Amino acid sequence: MVRILRRQYATTLMDDGQYRRALPELRRLADERAAEAGPGDPQTLRYRYDAALCLEQLGEAAAALAEYRALLPYHESSARQPGGDPSRAFDIRHRIGHLLLTTGEHSAAHQQFQNLLYDTERVYGPYHPLPAELRRALHHQQQVRGR
């Protein structure tokens, strides 16, 4: 019961834009849950994902990037299971691409978006909003490089 209230508190802080206050609570929740159920537990991963969102919103791009990279293998593995949903893995890869741009790693971001475009088109089709957005981002990157 206490953990549910703490989760609600952290969610409320995030909804209110108080990411700096939500972050330590989410980290504690993730650590406690990981100790009980393991690092690949869905709830542990959710807490860690929310903590990464907080880091991203606080402008701590390198820390957010590291957390998303640590989470990605769990979500990619889950997506490969029968009936698995790749949407969270795609979301994390998309966020990684934007964070790479933020940290000035333009070539790595371009490669990230290119690979993600291929995978999302294969899963969702070329007219889904995510591949369309990725094509726009790649086109914009090419225009910026060409200047």
C-alpha positions as a printed Julia matrix, in Angstrom:
147×3 Matrix{Float64}:
  0.0     0.0     0.0
  2.82    2.4     0.88
  4.52    1.76   -2.46
  1.28    2.55   -4.32
  1.03    5.87   -2.5
  4.68    6.65   -3.23
  4.13    5.84   -6.91
  1.09    8.13   -6.99
  3.1    10.85   -5.29
  5.9    10.55   -7.86
  3.38   10.55  -10.72
  1.71   13.65   -9.32
  5.07   15.41   -9.05
  5.86   14.52  -12.67
  2.44   15.67  -13.85
  3.07   18.96  -12.04
  6.48   19.35  -13.72
  8.38   18.82  -10.46
 10.88   16.42  -11.99
 13.68   17.2    -9.53
 11.48   16.12   -6.62
 10.07   13.07   -8.44
 13.47   11.7    -9.49
 14.77   10.49   -6.1
 11.43    8.89   -5.28
 11.39    7.03   -8.59
 14.97    5.86   -8.08
 14.12    4.53   -4.62
 11.04    2.76   -5.97
 13.09    1.23   -8.81
 15.84    0.06   -6.44
 13.36   -1.49   -4.0
 11.4    -3.23   -6.73
 14.58   -4.49   -8.43
 15.74   -5.98   -5.11
 12.43   -7.85   -4.84
 11.67   -8.84   -8.41
 14.86   -8.31  -10.4
 16.13   -5.7   -12.86
 13.96   -6.95  -15.74
 10.69   -6.75  -13.81
  8.12   -4.64  -15.72
  7.44   -2.38  -12.74
 11.16   -1.89  -12.09
 11.57   -0.92  -15.75
  8.63    1.49  -15.51
 10.15    3.27  -12.52
 13.5     3.52  -14.28
 11.84    4.78  -17.48
 10.05    7.49  -15.51
 13.35    8.42  -13.83
 14.95    8.73  -17.27
 12.08   11.0   -18.33
 12.78   13.17  -15.29
 16.46   13.37  -16.2
 15.54   14.28  -19.76
 13.16   17.01  -18.6
 15.8    18.38  -16.21
 18.2    18.79  -19.12
 20.56   16.09  -17.89
 20.97   14.64  -21.36
 24.02   12.44  -20.69
 22.44   10.82  -17.62
 19.11   10.33  -19.42
 20.93    8.84  -22.4
 22.78    6.38  -20.16
 19.55    5.33  -18.43
 17.66    4.83  -21.71
 20.56    2.82  -23.12
 20.51    0.62  -20.01
 16.74    0.08  -20.33
 16.67   -0.62  -24.07
 17.89   -4.26  -24.04
 15.11   -5.24  -21.61
 12.43   -3.66  -23.81
 13.87   -5.04  -27.04
 13.96   -8.52  -25.52
 10.37   -8.18  -24.37
  9.3    -6.97  -27.83
 10.78  -10.11  -29.44
  8.64  -12.4   -27.29
  5.49  -13.86  -28.88
  2.85  -11.17  -28.69
  5.45   -8.64  -27.59
  4.87   -4.95  -28.18
  7.8    -3.02  -29.69
  6.33    0.42  -28.97
  8.28    1.09  -25.75
 11.56   -0.01  -27.38
 10.79    2.27  -30.34
  9.98    5.14  -27.96
 13.26    4.67  -26.1
 15.25    4.49  -29.34
 13.52    7.69  -30.52
 14.39    9.45  -27.26
 18.0     8.23  -27.56
 18.18    9.77  -31.05
 16.99   13.15  -29.76
 19.38   13.02  -26.82
 22.25   12.21  -29.17
 21.37   15.38  -31.09
 21.26   17.32  -27.84
 24.72   16.11  -26.87
 26.11   17.01  -30.31
 26.5    13.46  -31.59
 24.85   14.19  -34.92
 26.2    11.22  -36.88
 25.14    8.79  -34.16
 21.7    10.44  -34.01
 21.34   10.15  -37.78
 22.22    6.46  -37.65
 19.83    5.93  -34.72
 16.96    7.57  -36.61
 17.8     5.72  -39.83
 17.75    2.32  -38.08
 14.59    3.21  -36.21
 12.89    4.31  -39.43
 13.66    0.96  -41.02
 12.3    -0.97  -38.03
  9.18    1.14  -37.54
  8.27    0.98  -41.23
  8.67   -2.79  -41.12
  6.38   -3.09  -38.08
  3.89   -0.25  -38.58
  4.07    0.51  -42.3
  5.31    3.69  -43.98
  2.21    5.78  -43.22
  2.23    5.4   -39.45
  2.98    8.72  -37.63
  6.3     7.54  -36.16
  8.0     6.61  -39.46
  6.62    9.82  -40.98
  8.13   11.87  -38.15
 11.44   10.05  -38.5
 11.56   10.76  -42.23
 10.99   14.47  -41.49
 13.73   14.47  -38.85
 16.18   12.76  -41.2
 15.3    15.18  -44.0
 15.83   18.12  -41.65
 19.21   16.72  -40.55
 20.29   16.37  -44.17
 19.28   19.96  -44.89
 21.22   21.23  -41.87
 24.31   19.22  -42.92
 24.09   20.58  -46.45
 24.35   24.19  -45.32
